[in-house]
């Protein structure tokens, strides 16, 4: 503390306080309050000792002044230490930075040294590799030279007419000697094929090769007979070295028990395989029988044999994949192909359908066999590959490809190109033609003159006659009873999914459209069922790339038969036969119902069976859907046209029946009124409408039924409105008018259609104007429907009353020719208000209010 000027002190600090004035006191969490209290504690105790005296303030002041001085000295000391530490730190940091820079340079030198060393090591390694390759090449050359020298020595022995060295190698050097002899003979044999030499030497070498191969094959056969896998393996290995093992493989396969069994050959050649299924397999309406049992037995034996032989082949032969390929190729080419050809030949002798069913079931069963063989062989070869590092074990894919080729070669004669599709279409032509042929013959008998429809009918018959063979269709209830057991679930899905179609089919089974000879709906279901089976075969037998186009072609054929050869002809024929001047036979409703049900079933069939199979091809999907929609639109258009003509014929017949009304029917004698219930035209019309109602109700439900009956009722209502303006009505005849109208209202009310109820209620009220007295007419005309009609529209009916002029009804009702004269019927303001309110809500009455001419009046009743 030389630099600190100490002030003169009158006394020294207490030792206890001096101990507090050190740097150790202020380390850590020091408190200034505690520090001051400790300094003051001694002064306070001194004050207590002299309690009798006044407190000595100066002692406090002097003590704290000295403490402050001491603290100032400590602060200066701390500052000096900090400065020293900072200087030392700066120097150390500077030195550290310098050391780091020096080390970085050293590391760079080390890195460069390592890079140089690595480059030299790489160069040495490359040199070593080149040297190794050269040494390997030299070793191979030396080995080939040595082998060539040995071959030349053996060849010279053959030149000299002997083979003692080779015989010693074969018979006295053990297994290794035989392997070496096989290699030598293979190479010598290759030399004589490329080099010209005398026939004696060539003959000697060939003789030795033949003897060697014969001896090794005898050893192999002996080992097979004795069941010695070790000896079989050695012989096979030697023969593989000698000639690739071809003779060994052929010997093993040719002598295999699977191929030389006389029992199997006898069974395949003498037994009629399909005899038990001949009736079922040719009946399109019976589910196709299961796969032939002889084929199933053969395939099961193939699976068992392949598993057993794979273990032997893997244990014996150096390249088991090649041996398995040869074995399985022989199995397919001999055993399987013979049986498949025999099955298909017998199926073709029965019918086209029998052939196709046999082909599809055989193909499906063979696919399952192929998948089993590929899976098993792949697993076995992979397992063998894990035990042997030979590159020949990595050929399981080639084995799978070989099995696929065997499968393809087996069925390509039947499925290549359009062969299968032509047979499939031919079978469908035969079956569909057999179903609709009776209908076409019925239509042909109905034709009396040559028309456009006749040419279409003739063309359809000719097409079917050219393609249909004799098919004995099972009657309904026999073969048809087995429909639900068909392999494809199409019919079950449709019927269970739509109860309305099921009920309509049930109700139409015995309905032939009034003598039209329509095909029963269960037969249509059978057609769809047969087509679904055909589609299933198409999926099985066609290439996936071509499948959408093939399935679309099959669906096109179905539409052609159902549309062009059936429904089109039925509707065209009936459309031509409808005579709008004669009493209608009401057959169109049953025909249109059949069309509607078939369209619905065909749509269901398309969505379930066809659509999922053509979705893979956008172009085919678009074309098929467009063609299907066009087909259904054409059928619906023809059905609507047929219905319209039938409705026109019905209304014309009703109009014709009313035209038979006699002039004086509504002017009878009074005694005749109570004896007559209705006039004869009314009775005829009501009876005919009842038949119409029954026919429509049997064919349609819901909105369709309501629409047709509403059309007929509306037109007939308009006819009646005109009809009652043509006959004078006496007071007694008014009762007959109301009786006729009541009958009309009764039959049309039974339809349960509100719109018709309103029309015929208005007609009933209109009929009342013929029976009431003239003075009551204003009251009648001011109520209900009549109150909503302009009196001028009622004038044609009122003037047909016999008392119209005598009772001056026109004056009574204010029906004068003066247009400015207010009508008595509209003098009441409240009635006019009700009239305007009703007209705003009822368009028919509004039209009537605005119509005065005959044409306008009739139009007001036509909805």
BELVEN-V562326 format. One record per residue. N is the residue number from 1. RES is the residue in three letters. D_CENTER is the distance of its C-alpha to the mean C-alpha in Angstrom with 1 decimal. Layout:
N;RES;D_CENTER
N;RES;D_CENTER
This chain:
1;UNK;103.3
2;UNK;105.9
3;UNK;104.5
4;UNK;104.6
5;UNK;107.9
6;UNK;108.7
7;UNK;110.5
8;UNK;113.6
9;UNK;112.9
10;UNK;115.5
11;UNK;113.8
12;UNK;111.0
13;UNK;107.7
14;UNK;107.3
15;UNK;105.9
16;UNK;103.1
17;UNK;102.0
18;UNK;102.5
19;UNK;100.0
20;UNK;97.5
21;UNK;98.0
22;UNK;96.0
23;UNK;92.6
24;UNK;91.2
25;UNK;91.6
26;UNK;89.1
27;UNK;86.3
28;UNK;83.1
29;UNK;82.7
30;UNK;86.4
31;UNK;87.4
32;UNK;90.2
33;UNK;91.1
34;UNK;91.7
35;UNK;93.7
36;UNK;96.0
37;UNK;96.4
38;UNK;97.5
39;UNK;100.0
40;UNK;101.4
41;UNK;101.6
42;UNK;104.9
43;UNK;106.5
44;UNK;105.8
45;UNK;107.3
46;UNK;110.4
47;UNK;110.6
48;UNK;110.4
49;UNK;113.4
50;UNK;115.5
51;UNK;114.3
52;UNK;117.7
53;UNK;117.6
54;UNK;115.6
55;UNK;112.4
56;UNK;112.9
57;UNK;110.4
58;UNK;111.7
59;UNK;110.6
60;UNK;107.0
61;UNK;107.4
62;UNK;108.9
63;UNK;106.4
64;UNK;103.4
65;UNK;105.0
66;UNK;105.4
67;UNK;101.8
68;UNK;100.6
69;UNK;102.7
70;UNK;101.3
71;UNK;97.7
72;UNK;98.4
73;UNK;99.5
74;UNK;96.4
75;UNK;94.2
76;UNK;96.0
77;UNK;95.6
78;UNK;91.9
79;UNK;91.5
80;UNK;93.4
81;UNK;91.2
82;UNK;88.1
83;UNK;89.4
84;UNK;90.3
85;UNK;86.8
86;UNK;85.2
87;UNK;87.4
88;UNK;86.6
89;UNK;82.9
90;UNK;83.0
91;UNK;84.9
92;UNK;82.4
93;UNK;79.4
94;UNK;81.1
95;UNK;81.8
96;UNK;78.2
97;UNK;76.8
98;UNK;79.2
99;UNK;78.2
100;UNK;74.4
101;UNK;75.1
102;UNK;77.1
103;UNK;74.4
104;UNK;71.7
105;UNK;73.7
106;UNK;74.2
107;UNK;70.5
108;UNK;69.8
109;UNK;72.3
110;UNK;70.7
111;UNK;67.2
112;UNK;68.6
113;UNK;70.2
114;UNK;67.0
115;UNK;65.2
116;UNK;68.0
117;UNK;67.8
118;UNK;64.1
119;UNK;64.4
120;UNK;67.1
121;UNK;65.1
122;UNK;62.1
123;UNK;64.5
124;UNK;66.0
125;UNK;62.5
126;UNK;61.5
127;UNK;64.9
128;UNK;64.3
129;UNK;60.9
130;UNK;62.5
131;UNK;65.3
132;UNK;62.8
133;UNK;60.9
134;UNK;64.1
135;UNK;65.3
136;UNK;62.1
137;UNK;62.5
138;UNK;66.1
139;UNK;65.2
140;UNK;62.7
141;UNK;65.3
142;UNK;67.9
143;UNK;65.6
144;UNK;64.8
145;UNK;68.5
146;UNK;69.4
147;UNK;66.8
148;UNK;67.9
149;UNK;71.4
150;UNK;70.5
151;UNK;68.6
152;UNK;71.6
153;UNK;73.9
154;UNK;71.8
155;UNK;71.6
156;UNK;75.4
157;UNK;75.7
158;UNK;73.8
159;UNK;76.0
160;UNK;79.0
161;UNK;77.6
162;UNK;76.7
163;UNK;73.9
164;UNK;75.8
165;UNK;74.2
166;UNK;70.7
167;UNK;71.6
168;UNK;73.0
169;UNK;69.8
170;UNK;67.8
171;UNK;69.9
172;UNK;71.7
173;UNK;69.5
174;UNK;66.8
175;UNK;63.0
176;UNK;63.4
177;UNK;65.9
178;UNK;63.4
179;UNK;60.7
180;UNK;63.2
181;UNK;64.4
182;UNK;60.8
183;UNK;60.5
184;UNK;63.9
185;UNK;63.3
186;UNK;60.0
187;UNK;61.7
188;UNK;64.7
189;UNK;62.6
190;UNK;60.8
191;UNK;64.3
192;UNK;65.5
193;UNK;62.4
194;UNK;63.2
195;UNK;67.1
196;UNK;69.5
197;UNK;71.9
198;UNK;74.1
199;UNK;72.6
200;UNK;74.5
201;UNK;72.9
202;UNK;69.5
203;UNK;70.0
204;UNK;71.2
205;UNK;68.2
206;UNK;65.7
207;UNK;67.6
208;UNK;67.4
209;UNK;63.7
210;UNK;63.1
211;UNK;65.2
212;UNK;63.5
213;UNK;60.0
214;UNK;61.2
215;UNK;62.9
216;UNK;59.8
217;UNK;57.6
218;UNK;60.1
219;UNK;60.0
220;UNK;56.2
221;UNK;56.2
222;UNK;59.0
223;UNK;57.0
224;UNK;53.9
225;UNK;56.1
226;UNK;57.8
227;UNK;54.5
228;UNK;55.9
229;UNK;53.0
230;UNK;55.6
231;UNK;57.3
232;UNK;54.1
233;UNK;52.9
234;UNK;56.3
235;UNK;56.3
236;UNK;52.8
237;UNK;53.6
238;UNK;56.7
239;UNK;55.0
240;UNK;52.2
241;UNK;55.1
242;UNK;56.8
243;UNK;54.1
244;UNK;50.7
245;UNK;50.5
246;UNK;49.3
247;UNK;51.9
248;UNK;51.3
249;UNK;47.6
250;UNK;48.1
251;UNK;50.8
252;UNK;48.6
253;UNK;45.6
254;UNK;47.7
255;UNK;49.7
256;UNK;46.8
257;UNK;47.0
258;UNK;43.3
259;UNK;44.2
260;UNK;47.6
261;UNK;46.9
262;UNK;48.5
263;UNK;47.1
264;UNK;43.5
265;UNK;44.5
266;UNK;46.4
267;UNK;43.5
268;UNK;41.1
269;UNK;43.7
270;UNK;45.2
271;UNK;42.6
272;UNK;40.4
273;UNK;37.1
274;UNK;35.1
275;UNK;38.0
276;UNK;36.7
277;UNK;33.3
278;UNK;34.6
279;UNK;34.4
280;UNK;31.0
281;UNK;29.3
282;UNK;30.4
283;UNK;29.6
284;UNK;26.2
285;UNK;26.3
286;UNK;26.8
287;UNK;24.2
288;UNK;24.6
289;UNK;27.0
290;UNK;26.4
291;UNK;27.1
292;UNK;30.7
293;UNK;32.9
294;UNK;35.0
295;UNK;32.1
296;UNK;31.0
297;UNK;34.7
298;UNK;35.0
299;UNK;31.9
300;UNK;33.2
301;UNK;36.6
302;UNK;35.1
303;UNK;33.5
304;UNK;36.8
305;UNK;38.9
306;UNK;36.9
307;UNK;37.3
308;UNK;41.0
309;UNK;41.7
310;UNK;39.9
311;UNK;42.4
312;UNK;45.3
313;UNK;44.1
314;UNK;43.6
315;UNK;47.1
316;UNK;48.9
317;UNK;47.6
318;UNK;47.9
319;UNK;44.5
320;UNK;42.3
321;UNK;39.2
322;UNK;40.9
323;UNK;42.2
324;UNK;38.8
325;UNK;37.3
326;UNK;40.2
327;UNK;39.9
328;UNK;36.1
329;UNK;36.5
330;UNK;39.2
331;UNK;37.1
332;UNK;34.3
333;UNK;36.8
334;UNK;39.1
335;UNK;37.9
336;UNK;34.1
337;UNK;34.5
338;UNK;37.3
339;UNK;35.5
340;UNK;32.2
341;UNK;34.3
342;UNK;36.2
343;UNK;33.2
344;UNK;31.7
345;UNK;35.1
346;UNK;35.7
347;UNK;32.2
348;UNK;33.1
349;UNK;36.4
350;UNK;34.9
351;UNK;32.3
352;UNK;29.4
353;UNK;27.0
354;UNK;28.8
355;UNK;28.6
356;UNK;24.8
357;UNK;24.3
358;UNK;26.7
359;UNK;25.2
360;UNK;21.6
361;UNK;23.1
362;UNK;25.5
363;UNK;23.1
364;UNK;20.8
365;UNK;24.0
366;UNK;25.4
367;UNK;22.3
368;UNK;23.0
369;UNK;26.7
370;UNK;26.1
371;UNK;24.1
372;UNK;26.9
373;UNK;29.6
374;UNK;28.2
375;UNK;27.8
376;UNK;31.2
377;UNK;33.0
378;UNK;31.6
379;UNK;32.9
380;UNK;36.2
381;UNK;36.8
382;UNK;36.2
383;UNK;38.5
384;UNK;41.1
385;UNK;40.7
386;UNK;41.6
387;UNK;44.8
388;UNK;45.8
389;UNK;45.9
390;UNK;46.1
391;UNK;43.8
392;UNK;42.9
393;UNK;40.8
394;UNK;38.2
395;UNK;36.7
396;UNK;33.9
397;UNK;31.3
398;UNK;33.3
399;UNK;33.3
400;UNK;29.4
401;UNK;29.4
402;UNK;32.0
403;UNK;30.0
404;UNK;27.0
405;UNK;29.4
406;UNK;30.8
407;UNK;27.4
408;UNK;26.9
409;UNK;30.4
410;UNK;30.0
411;UNK;27.2
412;UNK;27.8
413;UNK;30.3
414;UNK;27.7
415;UNK;24.6
416;UNK;26.3
417;UNK;25.8
418;UNK;25.2
419;UNK;26.8
420;UNK;23.9
421;UNK;22.4
422;UNK;25.8
423;UNK;26.3
424;UNK;22.9
425;UNK;23.8
426;UNK;27.3
427;UNK;26.3
428;UNK;24.2
429;UNK;27.2
430;UNK;29.5
431;UNK;27.6
432;UNK;26.7
433;UNK;30.3
434;UNK;31.8
435;UNK;30.1
436;UNK;31.2
437;UNK;34.5
438;UNK;36.5
439;UNK;35.4
440;UNK;36.2
441;UNK;39.6
442;UNK;40.3
443;UNK;39.5
444;UNK;41.8
445;UNK;44.6
446;UNK;44.3
447;UNK;44.8
448;UNK;48.5
449;UNK;48.6
450;UNK;46.7
451;UNK;44.4
452;UNK;41.3
453;UNK;39.3
454;UNK;41.3
455;UNK;40.3
456;UNK;36.6
457;UNK;37.1
458;UNK;39.2
459;UNK;36.7
460;UNK;33.9
461;UNK;36.4
462;UNK;37.4
463;UNK;33.9
464;UNK;33.2
465;UNK;36.7
466;UNK;36.1
467;UNK;33.0
468;UNK;33.4
469;UNK;35.1
470;UNK;36.7
471;UNK;34.2
472;UNK;35.6
473;UNK;33.1
474;UNK;33.4
475;UNK;34.9
476;UNK;33.1
477;UNK;33.5
478;UNK;33.7
479;UNK;30.7
480;UNK;28.9
481;UNK;29.5
482;UNK;27.2
483;UNK;24.1
484;UNK;22.9
485;UNK;23.1
486;UNK;20.7
487;UNK;18.4
488;UNK;15.3
489;UNK;15.1
490;UNK;14.3
491;UNK;17.9
492;UNK;18.4
493;UNK;15.4
494;UNK;16.7
495;UNK;20.3
496;UNK;20.1
497;UNK;18.1
498;UNK;20.6
499;UNK;24.2
500;UNK;25.7
501;UNK;24.0
502;UNK;25.1
503;UNK;28.6
504;UNK;28.8
505;UNK;27.8
506;UNK;30.5
507;UNK;33.0
508;UNK;32.4
509;UNK;32.6
510;UNK;36.2
511;UNK;36.2
512;UNK;36.5
513;UNK;37.1
514;UNK;40.9
515;UNK;41.4
516;UNK;38.7
517;UNK;37.4
518;UNK;33.8
519;UNK;31.3
520;UNK;30.7
521;UNK;27.4
522;UNK;27.0
523;UNK;27.2
524;UNK;24.5
525;UNK;22.3
526;UNK;23.4
527;UNK;22.4
528;UNK;18.8
529;UNK;19.0
530;UNK;20.5
531;UNK;17.9
532;UNK;15.0
533;UNK;17.2
534;UNK;17.6
535;UNK;14.0
536;UNK;13.9
537;UNK;17.0
538;UNK;15.6
539;UNK;12.9
540;UNK;15.9
541;UNK;18.5
542;UNK;17.3
543;UNK;17.3
544;UNK;14.1
545;UNK;15.8
546;UNK;16.5
547;UNK;13.4
548;UNK;12.0
549;UNK;15.6
550;UNK;16.2
551;UNK;13.5
552;UNK;14.6
553;UNK;18.1
554;UNK;17.5
555;UNK;16.2
556;UNK;19.3
557;UNK;21.5
558;UNK;20.3
559;UNK;21.1
560;UNK;24.4
561;UNK;25.5
562;UNK;24.6
563;UNK;25.7
564;UNK;28.5
565;UNK;29.9
566;UNK;29.7
567;UNK;29.3
568;UNK;30.9
569;UNK;33.9
570;UNK;34.2
571;UNK;34.4
572;UNK;36.5
573;UNK;38.9
574;UNK;39.3
575;UNK;39.7
576;UNK;42.6
577;UNK;44.2
578;UNK;44.4
579;UNK;48.1
580;UNK;48.7
581;UNK;52.3
582;UNK;51.9
583;UNK;50.7
584;UNK;46.9
585;UNK;45.3
586;UNK;42.3
587;UNK;39.8
588;UNK;37.5
589;UNK;36.2
590;UNK;34.8
591;UNK;33.3
592;UNK;31.6
593;UNK;30.3
594;UNK;28.8
595;UNK;27.2
596;UNK;25.8
597;UNK;24.4
598;UNK;22.9
599;UNK;21.2
600;UNK;19.7
601;UNK;18.5
602;UNK;17.2
603;UNK;15.2
604;UNK;13.8
605;UNK;13.1
606;UNK;11.4
607;UNK;9.0
608;UNK;8.3
609;UNK;8.9
610;UNK;8.9
611;UNK;6.7
612;UNK;3.3
613;UNK;6.5
614;UNK;8.5
615;UNK;7.1
616;UNK;9.0
617;UNK;12.1
618;UNK;13.4
619;UNK;16.2
620;UNK;14.5
621;UNK;11.9
622;UNK;15.1
623;UNK;17.2
624;UNK;15.1
625;UNK;14.5
626;UNK;18.3
627;UNK;19.4
628;UNK;17.7
629;UNK;19.2
630;UNK;22.5
631;UNK;22.5
632;UNK;22.1
633;UNK;24.6
634;UNK;27.1
635;UNK;26.9
636;UNK;27.4
637;UNK;30.3
638;UNK;32.0
639;UNK;31.6
640;UNK;33.3
641;UNK;36.0
642;UNK;36.6
643;UNK;36.9
644;UNK;39.3
645;UNK;41.5
646;UNK;41.6
647;UNK;42.6
648;UNK;45.2
649;UNK;46.5
650;UNK;46.8
651;UNK;48.7
652;UNK;50.9
653;UNK;51.8
654;UNK;52.6
655;UNK;54.7
656;UNK;56.4
657;UNK;57.2
658;UNK;58.8
659;UNK;60.8
660;UNK;62.6
661;UNK;64.2
662;UNK;68.0
663;UNK;70.2
664;UNK;72.2
665;UNK;69.4
666;UNK;69.9
667;UNK;73.7
668;UNK;74.5
669;UNK;77.6
670;UNK;77.7
671;UNK;77.9
672;UNK;74.8
673;UNK;72.7
674;UNK;72.7
675;UNK;72.0
676;UNK;68.9
677;UNK;65.6
678;UNK;63.7
679;UNK;64.2
680;UNK;62.8
681;UNK;60.3
682;UNK;58.9
683;UNK;58.5
684;UNK;56.6
685;UNK;54.3
686;UNK;53.6
687;UNK;52.9
688;UNK;50.6
689;UNK;48.7
690;UNK;48.2
691;UNK;46.6
692;UNK;44.4
693;UNK;43.4
694;UNK;42.5
695;UNK;40.5
696;UNK;38.5
697;UNK;38.0
698;UNK;36.7
699;UNK;34.1
700;UNK;33.1
701;UNK;32.9
702;UNK;32.9
703;UNK;33.2
704;UNK;32.8
705;UNK;35.8
706;UNK;37.8
707;UNK;37.3
708;UNK;38.5
709;UNK;41.5
710;UNK;42.4
711;UNK;42.6
712;UNK;44.8
713;UNK;46.9
714;UNK;47.5
715;UNK;48.6
716;UNK;50.8
717;UNK;52.3
718;UNK;53.3
719;UNK;54.8
720;UNK;56.8
721;UNK;58.1
722;UNK;59.4
723;UNK;60.6
724;UNK;63.0
725;UNK;64.7
726;UNK;66.0
727;UNK;68.2
728;UNK;71.4
729;UNK;71.4
730;UNK;74.4
731;UNK;74.8
732;UNK;74.1
733;UNK;71.3
734;UNK;69.6
735;UNK;68.9
736;UNK;67.1
737;UNK;65.1
738;UNK;64.0
739;UNK;63.3
740;UNK;61.0
741;UNK;59.3
742;UNK;58.9
743;UNK;57.2
744;UNK;54.8
745;UNK;54.1
746;UNK;53.6
747;UNK;51.0
748;UNK;49.0
749;UNK;49.3
750;UNK;47.5
751;UNK;44.4
752;UNK;44.1
753;UNK;43.4
754;UNK;45.5
755;UNK;45.9
756;UNK;47.4
757;UNK;49.6
758;UNK;51.2
759;UNK;51.8
760;UNK;53.6
761;UNK;55.4
762;UNK;56.8
763;UNK;57.7
764;UNK;59.5
765;UNK;61.5
766;UNK;62.3
767;UNK;63.7
768;UNK;66.1
769;UNK;68.1
770;UNK;69.4
771;UNK;70.9
772;UNK;72.5
773;UNK;76.0
774;UNK;76.5
775;UNK;77.7
776;UNK;74.5
777;UNK;72.2
778;UNK;72.4
779;UNK;71.2
780;UNK;68.3
781;UNK;67.2
782;UNK;67.1
783;UNK;64.5
784;UNK;60.7
785;UNK;58.9
786;UNK;62.1
787;UNK;63.3
788;UNK;60.3
789;UNK;61.2
790;UNK;63.8
791;UNK;66.8
792;UNK;67.0
793;UNK;63.6
794;UNK;65.2
795;UNK;68.3
796;UNK;67.1
797;UNK;66.7
798;UNK;69.9
799;UNK;72.0
800;UNK;70.9
801;UNK;73.0
802;UNK;76.3
803;UNK;78.2
804;UNK;76.6
805;UNK;79.8
806;UNK;82.3
807;UNK;80.8
808;UNK;80.3
809;UNK;76.8
810;UNK;76.1
811;UNK;79.0
812;UNK;78.0
813;UNK;74.6
814;UNK;75.7
815;UNK;73.9
816;UNK;76.4
817;UNK;76.0
818;UNK;77.2
819;UNK;74.1
820;UNK;75.9
821;UNK;77.0
822;UNK;74.9
823;UNK;73.2
824;UNK;74.5
825;UNK;70.9
826;UNK;70.1
827;UNK;73.4
828;UNK;71.9
829;UNK;70.4
830;UNK;68.2
831;UNK;66.7
832;UNK;65.9
833;UNK;64.1
834;UNK;62.0
835;UNK;61.3
836;UNK;60.0
837;UNK;57.8
838;UNK;56.2
839;UNK;55.7
840;UNK;53.9
841;UNK;51.2
842;UNK;51.0
843;UNK;50.3
844;UNK;51.3
845;UNK;54.8
846;UNK;55.1
847;UNK;54.6
848;UNK;57.2
849;UNK;59.6
850;UNK;59.3
851;UNK;59.5
852;UNK;62.9
853;UNK;62.4
854;UNK;61.0
855;UNK;57.8
856;UNK;57.2
857;UNK;57.8
858;UNK;55.3
859;UNK;52.7
860;UNK;53.2
861;UNK;51.7
862;UNK;48.7
863;UNK;45.7
